[in-house]
Amino acid sequence: MKYGYFDLANKEYVITRPDTPGPWANYLGDPEYGAIISNNAGGYSFVKSGANGRIIRYRFNSVAMDQPGRYIYIKDAENNDFWTASWAPVCKPLDSFKSECRHGTAYTVISSEYSNIKSEVTYYVPRNASYEVWAAKVTNNDTKPRKLAVTGYCEFVNDNNYEQDQVNLQYTLFITRTYFKDNFILQKQNETLKKPELDKFLGLARADVSAYCGDRDRFVGPYRSYANPQGIEEGLKGQLNYNTNSCGALQSDIVLQPGETKELIYVMGQQPEAVARDIVAKYNTPGIVEKEVEELKNYWHSKLGNFEVKTPDEDFNNMVNVWNAYNCFITFTWSRAASFQYCGLRNGFGYRDTVQDIQGIIHLAPEMAKKQIEFMLSAQVTNGAGLPLVKYTHTPGKENTPDDPEYVKETGHPSYRADDALWLFPTIYKYISESGDIAFLDEEILYANDGESGTVYDHLKRAIMFSMNNLGSHGMPAGLHADWNDCLRLGKKGESTFVAFQLVYAIKILKEYAELKNDTEYIAYLDEIKAKLDGILSACWNEDRWIRGYKEDGEVIGKRTDPEANMWLNPQSWSVISGFASEEQAKLAMDSVERELNTPYGAMVMYPAYDNHGFDGALMLCFNKCTKENAGIFSQPQGWLILAEALMGHGNRAYKYWKEAAPATYNENAEHRCLEPYVYGQFVEGKDSPFAGRAHVHWLTGTASTVMVGTIEGILGMRPNAEGLVINPSVPSEWKEYEIIKNFRGKKLNMKFINPNGAECGVKEIVLNGEKLEGNLVPADKLSEVNDIVVTLG
């Protein structure tokens, strides 16, 4: 079933049926103020932290799906019929209620029409603001005047800490009260402690307040819901909260002549009373909403416009040009902090998550990437490891570490992870190659602890040092707490081939930088490490696959003869990405992936699922078979799979894996996938599940960045290095022509690709501004301000 369509020209996804399989969401705001909103106006907001900065409530996994949110009730004053500007929560019959939701880049517009009354509400957070706006327009499409009561509503939290607000009710039900202040409801939290910075407000501009309510329980009424609140049926009565639960409800009684439109602008946030008053007053200015929304569009569209494709595949174009890219920016901003599944308990950035997420935006915003790389380098410990969780309040040089009981108590992370700091290598390499900023290697950055600093080059050397100081009995990096797969605990001295391949890749990158610096002694050291790894990893080859690793007691995990979990995805793809596998090994391993792991919905993370033959460290046993890490189609590795096949020149297979993973390809049968058809999820149920193909955990997933890298570097072959842009696509043979527009180091590249013979890979000729080049490198020093590049494949 189809619930909407992509509008590429406006960079929007348009939902035309509101009864989607679940709430289909969008993100508003920036790191200072975040908001998540569904197609039916459900969702919540927070200042900086989804864990400690909540402003309004949301009930996760509730029978009353996708509630509460940012509601605008409309009531006919003559017959008392009422509805909401979004279909839910009132949910009028769809044969009489028309609805459309346009999710865009940091804004959402929900339009509806019922009983000859049309409404349009634009939700957004202005650029660099710490509050949100709901700009409502109500139009009378009737032939007679209409008397309406329009009410904006939200349910405030009692405590900014999500867990305190929801669980510690013997405390939080008795710390708030509300006031009405001319044109806004003001909630005070811990008022006697004089904390005006915790004041929350819902205000109204461009219309008068006729009635109000600040008490949620009396707004909804006993044994009622948001579908039939007493405050709407009977009208608001000026009731305010003292203890129990707060809300903001502002009613405006209006009369609309036939064809007339009136605007009501609601503003919500967390600010002291005087500041809130000024913010609300600002929106009495005509045209301010249109100006701010246009600023948002210009900002985001300029970022997305740094890389655009025009291929024969519209799904590919929509994902690369808009939704995969925007998904990357959202994970870059919010990591795993707050969604409809991440309830907001993670109060910081996961190290590996964040360093990986950076990769997805480097080709679009290298300057933003650099700033975040600097931040994550400042969270690297002097021993070379990364802090498993980097707090939002992170102070470089002054942090505790997993070696300190205080850090463990505060974060719940008792030990380092084997792979965290190794993700720095591809991320930094991609940034330097995209930007040409080789001087970044010499930038001094504080370590997380001890007040010590070092150059970026030194930070990378420390990461190698950490791996080499934590080896298992075979000489590969020790498993420590875990590698990328948090459900695979091989033991502190267990060993992961995945991490070993990461180390091979890291050595390759760092050797290139050591050669630039003529660091001969360190080059010799890297060569020595690599030579040892060659022998060690060669012993991990098992006929047609790489084993997953060794337990602490030496037992092999992932042998082809194992009754369960005998084939693992990540070692196969990373043997190719790292450049370690021979041509024959790469072919055998990747053929095994297609044969044993692939499904119509992507490749499972391993197979068969653990059931009767697990071990103590196989924590994925807690999941049903073919779910999450227990042979589910974990989505993040799909990007590595795409990249690996593309590096091998297998354009058709890389594209097949892209289509299996891409949300847009499921738009026609969205009821089966369930998640939004415009963003990636964390995992998809594997082939042994009765719901194979159903996706879970939307938006905040490393899948966005890995698939973006697999697409841009792999399929499209945009592989910059210090000298310029190497072009080496691996595309489907059916693509006879396609185009790319790319901004590269301040220069515009208009690229046309011609594939007359249906080649999957190989560059026959590159012509730059009329000049034929040797090989497939476009040198940066040959670029003009605007460049025409013609690439012939074959």
C-alpha positions in Angstrom: 0.0 0.0 0.0 1.2 3.5 -0.8 0.8 6.3 1.7 2.7 9.1 0.0 5.2 10.2 -2.7 8.5 11.9 -3.1 8.5 15.5 -4.3 12.1 15.9 -5.5 11.7 19.4 -6.7 10.7 20.7 -3.3 12.8 18.1 -1.4 9.8 16.8 0.5 8.1 13.6 1.2 4.3 14.0 0.9 2.0 11.8 3.0 -1.4 11.6 1.5 -2.9 8.9 3.8 -2.6 9.8 7.5 -3.3 6.2 8.7 0.3 5.2 8.2 1.5 1.8 9.7 3.2 3.8 12.4 4.1 7.5 13.1 6.2 8.7 10.2 8.5 11.4 11.6 10.6 14.4 10.8 13.2 16.3 12.8 13.2 20.0 13.5 15.8 22.2 15.1 19.6 22.0 15.8 21.8 20.9 18.7 20.5 23.7 20.9 16.8 22.8 20.5 15.5 19.6 19.0 12.0 18.4 18.1 10.6 15.3 16.5 7.2 15.5 14.9 5.0 12.8 13.2 2.7 13.1 10.2 -0.1 13.4 12.8 1.6 16.1 14.9 2.7 13.6 17.6 6.2 14.0 19.1 8.2 15.9 21.7 10.8 18.6 22.1 13.9 19.1 24.2 16.7 21.6 24.9 20.1 20.1 24.0 19.5 16.7 25.6 16.7 14.2 25.0 17.4 12.8 28.4 17.7 15.9 30.6 16.1 18.7 28.5 12.5 17.5 27.8 9.9 20.2 27.3 6.8 18.3 26.3 5.8 14.7 26.8 5.4 11.7 24.5 4.3 8.2 25.5 6.4 5.6 23.9 5.1 2.2 22.7 1.6 3.2 23.8 -1.8 1.7 22.8 -2.9 5.2 22.1 -0.3 5.4 19.3 1.7 8.6 18.7 0.5 10.7 21.5 0.6 13.4 22.7 2.0 16.1 20.5 1.4 19.6 19.1 -2.3 19.6 18.6 -4.6 22.3 17.1 -8.3 21.6 17.8 -10.9 23.2 15.6 -14.5 23.3 16.9 -17.6 24.5 15.1 -19.3 26.8 17.6 -22.7 26.2 16.1 -23.0 22.4 16.1 -20.1 21.6 18.5 -18.5 19.2 16.1 -14.7 19.3 16.5 -11.6 17.8 14.9 -7.8 18.5 14.8 -5.7 20.1 12.1 -3.9 16.8 12.0 -6.0 13.7 11.4 -5.1 12.3 14.9 -5.9 12.3 17.7 -9.6 12.9 16.9 -9.4 10.7 13.7 -12.4 11.7 11.8 -13.5 9.3 9.0 -11.2 9.5 6.1 -14.0 9.7 3.6 -14.8 13.1 5.0 -11.5 14.2 6.4 -8.8 15.1 3.8 -5.2 15.3 5.0 -1.7 15.9 3.6 1.6 16.1 5.5 4.7 17.5 3.8 7.9 16.6 5.6 10.7 18.8 4.4 14.2 19.8 5.5 13.7 20.9 9.1 10.0 21.8 8.7 6.7 20.0 8.4 3.4 21.2 6.9 0.2 19.5 7.8 -2.9 20.4 5.8 -6.4 19.2 6.2 -9.9 19.9 5.2 -13.1 18.9 7.0 -16.6 20.4 7.0 -15.6 23.0 4.4 -12.8 24.3 6.8 -9.3 24.1 5.5 -6.3 24.3 7.8 -2.6 24.4 7.2 0.0 24.3 10.0 3.7 24.8 9.5 5.9 23.4 12.2 9.5 24.5 12.5 12.3 25.7 14.7 13.8 28.9 13.4 17.5 28.9 12.5 19.7 29.4 15.6 16.6 29.6 17.9 15.7 27.7 21.0 12.0 27.5 20.6 9.5 26.3 18.0 6.7 27.7 16.0 3.4 26.3 14.9 2.0 28.7 12.2 -1.7 27.8 11.6 -3.8 29.2 8.8 -7.6 28.5 8.9 -9.7 29.1 5.8 -13.5 29.0 5.4 -14.3 27.2 2.1 -18.0 27.3 2.9 -20.6 29.6 1.4 -21.6 31.0 4.7 -19.8 32.6 7.7 -18.4 30.1 10.2 -17.9 30.5 13.9 -15.0 28.5 15.2 -13.1 27.9 18.4 -9.4 27.1 17.6 -7.3 25.7 20.4 -3.5 25.1 20.4 -2.5 22.4 22.9 0.6 20.7 24.4 1.3 18.6 27.5 4.3 19.9 29.4 6.7 17.6 31.3 6.9 18.1 35.0 10.7 17.5 35.1 13.2 17.9 32.3 14.7 14.5 33.1 12.7 12.0 31.1 13.0 9.2 33.7 12.2 11.4 36.6 9.1 12.8 34.8 7.7 9.4 33.9 8.7 7.2 36.9 9.4 9.3 40.0 5.8 10.5 40.4 5.9 10.8 44.2 8.2 13.8 43.5 7.4 15.1 40.0 3.7 15.4 40.4 4.2 18.1 43.1 6.8 20.5 41.7 4.9 22.5 38.9 2.2 25.1 38.6 0.9 27.1 35.6 0.0 30.7 35.1 -1.8 32.6 32.4 0.1 35.7 31.2 -2.0 37.7 28.8 -1.3 35.6 25.7 0.6 32.6 26.9 0.6 29.8 29.5 3.6 29.7 31.7 4.7 26.6 33.6 6.9 27.0 36.6 9.0 24.1 37.8 10.5 24.1 41.3 9.2 27.7 41.6 10.3 28.2 45.2 13.9 27.3 44.2 13.8 30.3 41.8 14.8 28.5 38.6 13.4 30.7 35.8 15.5 29.0 33.2 13.2 26.0 33.6 10.1 28.0 32.7 8.1 26.5 29.8 5.6 28.4 27.7 3.0 28.1 25.0 2.1 31.5 23.5 -0.2 32.8 20.8 0.4 35.6 18.3 -1.8 37.2 15.6 -5.0 36.3 17.4 -6.6 36.9 20.8 -6.9 34.4 23.6 -10.6 33.8 24.4 -10.1 31.1 27.0 -7.2 29.0 28.4 -6.3 25.9 30.5 -3.1 25.0 32.2 -4.2 21.7 33.9 -3.9 18.6 31.7 -6.2 16.4 33.9 -9.0 18.9 33.6 -8.4 19.6 29.9 -8.7 15.9 29.1 -11.2 15.0 31.8 -11.6 11.7 33.6 -11.8 8.5 31.5 -11.3 10.4 28.3 -8.5 10.8 25.8 -7.1 13.3 23.4 -9.7 12.1 20.9 -12.6 13.5 23.1 -11.1 16.0 25.6 -13.6 17.6 28.0 -11.9 21.0 27.5 -12.7 21.0 23.8 -16.3 19.6 24.2 -17.2 22.1 26.9 -14.8 24.9 26.2 -11.8 26.0 28.3 -12.6 27.4 31.7 -9.4 29.1 32.9 -8.3 26.2 35.1 -4.6 26.2 36.1 -2.3 23.5 37.4 -1.1 23.4 41.0 0.6 20.0 41.5 -0.3 17.0 39.2 0.1 17.7 35.5 0.5 20.8 33.4 -0.5 21.7 29.9 -0.8 24.6 27.6 -4.1 25.2 26.0 -5.1 28.5 24.3 -8.5 29.0 22.7 -9.4 31.6 20.2 -13.0 32.2 19.1 -13.0 33.5 15.5 -15.5 34.2 12.8 -14.5 33.5 9.2 -16.4 34.9 6.2 -16.6 32.8 3.1 -13.2 32.5 1.6 -11.5 34.3 4.5 -8.3 33.0 6.1 -7.0 33.8 9.6 -3.6 33.1 11.0 -2.8 31.9 14.5 0.8 31.5 15.5 1.7 29.3 18.5 5.2 29.5 19.9 6.5 27.0 22.4 9.7 26.6 24.3 11.6 26.9 27.6 12.6 30.4 28.5 12.2 32.8 31.5 8.9 34.7 31.5 10.3 38.0 30.2 12.1 36.3 27.3 9.1 34.2 26.4 6.9 37.3 26.3 9.3 39.0 23.8 9.5 35.9 21.7 5.8 35.6 21.4 5.4 39.3 20.6 7.9 38.9 17.7 5.4 36.8 15.8 2.8 39.5 15.6 5.0 40.9 12.7 3.4 40.0 9.3 5.6 37.8 7.1 8.0 36.6 9.7 7.0 32.9 9.4 7.5 32.9 5.6 10.9 34.6 6.0 12.1 32.1 8.6 10.8 29.0 6.7 12.6 30.3 3.6 15.8 30.7 5.6 15.5 27.1 6.7 15.0 25.9 3.2 17.9 27.9 1.8 20.2 26.7 4.5 19.4 23.0 4.1 19.0 23.0 0.3 22.4 24.7 0.0 24.0 21.9 1.9 22.2 19.2 -0.1 23.0 21.0 -3.3 26.7 20.3 -2.9 26.1 16.9 -4.4 23.3 16.0 -6.7 22.7 13.1 -9.1 20.4 12.6 -12.1 20.2 8.9 -12.9 17.6 6.7 -14.5 16.4 5.6 -11.0 14.2 8.1 -9.3 14.4 6.2 -6.0 18.2 6.6 -6.2 17.9 10.3 -7.0 15.5 11.0 -4.1 17.7 9.1 -1.6 21.0 10.5 -2.7 19.9 14.1 -3.3 17.6 14.5 -0.3 16.6 11.9 2.1 19.7 9.8 2.7 21.7 13.1 2.9 19.2 14.7 5.3 19.1 11.4 7.4 22.9 11.7 7.6 22.7 15.3 8.9 20.2 14.3 11.5 22.3 11.4 12.9 25.3 13.7 12.7 23.4 16.2 14.9 21.5 13.9 17.3 23.6 10.6 17.3 21.3 8.1 19.1 19.8 10.7 21.5 16.1 10.9 20.8 13.6 9.3 18.5 10.3 7.3 18.8 12.4 4.3 19.9 15.4 6.0 21.5 13.4 7.4 24.4 16.1 9.8 25.4 18.1 8.0 28.0 21.5 8.3 26.3 22.9 11.5 27.6 25.8 11.9 25.2 27.5 10.7 22.0 28.6 7.1 21.4 32.2 7.3 20.2 32.0 4.9 17.3 28.5 6.0 16.3 29.5 9.6 16.1 32.8 9.1 14.3 31.0 6.9 11.7 28.1 9.4 11.4 30.6 12.2 10.4 31.5 10.2 7.2 28.0 10.6 5.7 28.2 14.4 5.5 31.8 15.0 4.5 31.0 15.3 0.8 28.3 17.8 1.6 29.7 19.9 4.5 33.4 19.2 5.1 33.6 22.3 7.4 30.9 20.8 9.7 32.6 17.5 9.6 36.0 19.0 10.7 34.4 20.6 13.7 32.9 17.3 14.8 36.1 15.4 14.2 38.0 17.9 16.4 35.4 17.3 19.1 35.7 13.5 18.9 39.5 13.7 18.9 39.2 15.7 22.1 37.3 12.7 23.5 40.2 10.3 22.8 42.0 9.1 25.9 45.8 9.5 26.2 46.0 5.7 26.0 44.6 5.9 22.4 41.1 4.6 23.0 37.9 6.6 22.7 35.6 7.4 25.6 32.7 4.9 25.0 30.2 7.7 25.8 31.1 11.4 25.3 28.9 13.5 27.5 27.1 16.6 26.1 29.0 18.5 28.8 32.3 17.1 27.6 35.4 19.1 28.8 38.6 18.2 26.9 41.6 17.5 29.1 39.5 17.1 32.2 37.4 14.0 31.7 37.4 10.8 33.7 37.8 7.6 31.8 36.6 3.9 32.1 39.7 3.5 34.3 38.0 5.8 36.8 35.1 4.6 39.0 33.4 8.0 38.6 33.1 7.7 34.8 31.7 4.2 35.1 29.1 5.3 37.7 28.1 8.3 35.6 27.9 6.7 32.2 27.4 3.0 32.8 30.4 2.2 30.6 33.0 0.1 32.5 35.5 -0.6 29.7 36.9 0.5 26.4 35.8 -0.9 23.0 38.2 -2.5 20.6 37.1 -0.5 17.5 36.2 3.0 18.8 39.3 4.8 17.9 39.9 2.9 14.7 37.0 4.6 13.1 39.0 7.8 13.2 41.2 6.6 10.3 38.6 6.4 7.5 36.8 9.5 8.8 39.9 11.7 8.9 41.1 10.3 5.6 37.8 11.2 4.0 37.8 14.7 5.4 41.4 15.5 4.3 40.8 14.0 0.9 37.6 15.9 0.3 38.8 19.2 1.6 42.5 19.0 0.7 43.3 20.2 4.2 46.4 18.2 4.7 47.5 20.7 7.4 44.8 19.3 9.6 47.3 16.5 10.5 49.4 19.1 12.4 46.5 20.7 14.4 47.0 20.4 18.1 44.0 19.0 20.0 43.6 18.1 23.6 43.1 14.5 24.7 40.1 13.8 26.9 42.1 13.4 30.1 45.2 14.6 31.9 45.4 17.9 30.1 47.7 16.5 27.5 47.4 17.5 23.8 48.9 16.2 20.5 48.6 16.7 16.8 46.0 14.9 14.8 48.8 12.8 13.5 49.8 11.9 17.1 46.2 11.1 17.9 46.2 8.6 15.1 49.4 7.0 16.3 47.9 6.7 19.7 45.0 4.8 18.3 47.4 2.3 16.7 49.2 2.1 20.0 46.0 1.2 21.8 45.3 -1.7 19.5 48.9 -2.9 19.8 48.8 -2.7 23.6 45.7 -4.8 23.7 46.3 -7.9 21.6 44.9 -11.4 22.1 46.9 -14.7 22.1 46.9 -14.9 18.3 48.2 -11.4 17.9 45.0 -9.7 16.7 43.3 -6.8 18.5 41.6 -8.0 21.7 37.8 -8.0 21.9 37.8 -6.0 25.2 34.2 -5.0 25.9 33.0 -5.5 22.3 33.7 -4.6 18.7 31.1 -3.0 16.5 28.7 -5.8 17.4 27.8 -5.0 21.0 26.1 -8.4 21.3 29.2 -10.3 20.5 31.5 -10.6 23.6 34.5 -12.6 22.8 36.1 -11.9 26.1 38.7 -9.3 27.1 41.4 -11.3 25.3 39.2 -12.7 22.6 39.9 -11.5 19.1 37.8 -10.1 16.2 38.8 -10.4 12.6 36.5 -7.4 11.9 38.7 -5.2 14.1 41.9 -6.8 12.7 40.7 -5.8 9.2 40.0 -2.3 10.6 43.6 -2.2 11.9 44.9 -3.2 8.5 43.0 -0.4 6.9 44.2 2.1 9.6 47.8 1.1 9.0 47.3 1.7 5.3 46.0 5.2 5.9 48.6 6.1 8.5 51.4 4.9 6.4 50.4 7.3 3.7 50.5 10.2 6.2 53.8 9.0 7.6 55.3 9.0 4.1 54.1 12.6 3.7 56.0 13.5 6.9 59.0 11.4 6.0 58.5 9.6 9.3 60.8 6.7 8.3 61.1 5.1 11.7 57.3 4.9 12.1 56.9 3.6 8.5 59.2 0.7 9.4 57.1 0.1 12.5 53.8 0.0 10.6 55.4 -2.3 8.0 56.4 -4.7 10.8 52.9 -4.7 12.3 51.3 -5.3 8.9 53.7 -8.2 8.1 52.6 -9.9 11.3 49.0 -9.3 10.7 49.3 -10.8 7.2 50.3 -14.1 8.7 47.8 -14.0 11.5 44.8 -13.0 9.4 45.7 -15.5 6.6 45.1 -18.3 9.2 41.5 -16.9 9.6 40.6 -17.9 6.1 38.1 -20.8 6.1 37.7 -22.2 2.6 35.2 -19.6 1.3 34.8 -17.2 4.2 36.6 -15.4 7.0 35.9 -16.6 10.5 34.4 -14.0 12.9 37.2 -14.4 15.5 38.4 -16.3 18.6 36.9 -16.5 22.0 39.2 -15.9 25.0 39.7 -19.7 25.3 40.8 -20.0 21.7 37.5 -21.4 20.3 36.9 -20.3 16.8 33.6 -18.4 16.1 32.2 -18.5 12.6 33.6 -21.7 11.1 31.8 -22.9 8.0 31.1 -26.2 9.8 29.4 -24.6 12.9 25.8 -25.6 13.2 24.8 -22.0 13.9 26.3 -18.6 13.1 28.8 -20.1 10.6 28.7 -17.1 8.2 29.2 -13.5 9.3 28.8 -10.5 7.1 31.2 -7.9 8.4 34.5 -9.9 8.1 33.7 -10.6 4.5 33.0 -7.0 3.5 35.9 -5.6 5.5 38.4 -8.0 4.1 37.7 -6.2 0.8 37.4 -2.7 2.1 40.7 -3.0 4.0 42.4 -4.3 0.8 43.6 -7.5 2.7 41.7 -10.2 0.8 43.2 -11.5 -2.4 41.1 -11.3 -5.6 40.2 -15.0 -5.2 39.4 -14.7 -1.5 37.3 -11.6 -2.1 35.3 -13.4 -4.8 34.7 -16.5 -2.7 33.8 -14.6 0.4 31.4 -12.2 -1.3 29.8 -15.0 -3.3 29.2 -16.8 0.1 27.5 -13.6 1.4 25.1 -13.6 -1.6 24.4 -17.3 -1.3 24.0 -17.6 2.4 23.2 -14.2 3.9 21.3 -12.3 1.3 17.5 -11.9 1.3 15.1 -9.7 -0.8 15.5 -7.1 2.0 19.2 -7.1 2.5 21.9 -9.3 3.9 21.6 -10.8 7.4 24.4 -9.9 9.8 25.1 -13.6 10.3 23.3 -16.9 9.8 22.0 -19.3 10.9 20.6 -17.6 14.0 21.9 -18.7 17.4 19.4 -21.0 19.1 20.9 -24.1 20.6 24.6 -23.5 20.1 25.4 -20.1 21.5 27.9 -19.3 24.2 28.0 -16.9 27.2 29.3 -14.0 25.1 26.6 -14.5 22.4 24.3 -11.9 23.9 22.2 -11.8 20.8 20.5 -15.0 22.1 18.2 -12.7 24.0 16.5 -11.8 20.7 14.2 -13.9 18.6 15.8 -15.6 15.6 16.4 -13.3 12.6 16.0 -10.3 14.8 18.6 -7.5 15.4 22.0 -9.1 15.9 20.7 -12.6 16.0 20.6 -13.0 12.2 18.5 -10.0 11.6 19.3 -7.8 8.6 21.2 -5.2 10.6 21.1 -2.2 8.3 24.4 -0.5 8.9 26.5 -3.3 7.4 24.5 -3.0 4.2 26.6 0.1 3.3 29.8 -1.8 3.8 28.5 -4.5 1.6 27.6 -2.1 -1.1 31.1 -0.5 -0.9 32.9 -3.8 -0.9 31.1 -5.0 -4.1 31.7 -1.6 -5.8 35.4 -1.8 -4.9 35.5 -5.1 -6.7 33.9 -3.6 -9.8 30.6 -5.4 -9.3 28.2 -2.6 -10.3 25.2 -4.8 -10.8 25.6 -6.5 -7.4 26.4 -3.3 -5.5 23.2 -1.7 -7.0 21.1 -4.8 -6.1 22.2 -4.5 -2.5 21.5 -0.8 -2.6 18.0 -1.4 -3.8 17.4 -4.0 -1.2 18.4 -1.6 1.6 16.9 1.6 0.2 13.7 2.7 2.0 12.4 4.4 -1.2 12.2 1.2 -3.0 9.4 0.0 -0.6 7.2 3.1 -1.1 4.6 1.0 -3.0 4.2 -1.6 -0.2 5.0 0.6 2.8 2.6 -1.4 5.0 5.1 -4.3 4.9 8.2 -2.4 5.8 6.2 -0.2 8.3 9.0 2.4 8.8 9.1 5.7 6.9 9.9 5.0 3.2 12.3 8.0 3.2 14.7 7.1 6.0 16.8 4.1 7.1 16.1 2.0 10.2 18.4 0.1 12.5 17.4 -3.4 11.3 15.0 -5.5 9.2 13.7 -8.8 10.3 15.5 -11.7 8.6 14.2 -14.6 6.5 13.2 -16.9 9.4 10.9 -14.3 10.9 7.2 -14.6 10.1 7.4 -10.8 9.4 10.6 -10.9 7.2 11.1 -7.5 5.7 9.6 -5.5 8.6 11.9 -2.7 9.6 12.5 -1.1 13.0 14.1 1.8 14.9 13.9 4.8 12.5 16.2 7.7 11.7 19.0 7.5 14.2 21.2 4.8 12.8 24.6 4.5 11.4 23.0 3.0 8.3 22.5 6.5 6.9 26.3 7.2 6.8 27.5 3.8 5.7 25.0 3.6 2.8 25.9 7.1 1.8 29.6 6.3 1.7 28.8 3.0 -0.2 26.8 5.0 -2.7 29.0 8.0 -3.2 32.4 6.3 -3.0 31.3 2.9 -4.2 28.6 3.0 -6.8 29.2 6.5 -8.0 33.0 6.2 -7.6 33.7 9.6 -6.1 37.0 8.8 -4.4 39.0 12.0 -3.6 42.6 11.9 -2.4 45.2 14.6 -1.6 45.8 15.2 -5.3 42.3 15.6 -6.5 39.2 13.5 -7.4 39.6 9.9 -8.5 36.6 8.8 -10.5 36.0 5.1 -10.5 32.3 4.1 -10.7 30.7 0.7 -10.3 27.2 1.2 -11.7 24.4 -1.0 -12.9 25.0 -2.0 -16.6 21.5 -0.7 -17.4 22.6 2.9 -16.7 23.6 4.2 -20.2 23.9 7.9 -19.0 23.7 9.8 -15.8 24.9 13.1 -14.4 26.5 14.4 -11.2 26.9 17.9 -9.9 29.5 18.2 -7.2 31.1 21.1 -5.3 34.7 20.1 -4.6 37.1 22.3 -2.8 35.2 25.4 -3.8 34.9 24.4 -7.4 31.8 23.3 -9.2 32.0 20.0 -11.2 29.3 19.3 -13.8 29.9 15.7 -14.7 28.3 13.6 -17.4 28.8 9.9 -17.5 28.4 7.9 -20.8 28.1 4.1 -20.7 27.4 3.1 -24.3 28.3 -0.6 -23.8 26.7 -1.1 -20.5 29.9 -1.5 -18.4 29.6 -2.2 -14.7 33.0 -0.5 -14.0 36.1 0.9 -15.6 36.8 4.4 -16.9 37.8 4.5 -20.6 38.2 8.3 -20.8 37.9 11.5 -18.8 37.6 14.9 -20.6 38.0 18.0 -18.3 37.0 21.2 -19.9 37.8 19.9 -23.3 41.1 18.3 -22.3 41.6 14.6 -22.2 43.2 13.4 -19.0 45.5 10.5 -18.4 44.0 7.9 -16.1 41.0 8.5 -13.8 42.3 11.3 -11.6 41.0 14.8 -12.0 43.8 16.9 -10.5 42.7 19.6 -8.2 45.2 22.1 -9.6 43.5 21.7 -13.1 40.1 22.8 -11.9 38.5 26.1 -12.9 35.7 27.8 -10.9 33.1 25.9 -13.0 34.1 22.6 -14.8 32.5 20.4 -17.4 33.7 16.8 -17.1 32.7 14.0 -19.5 33.4 10.4 -18.3 33.2 7.5 -20.7 32.9 4.1 -19.0 34.2 0.9 -20.4 
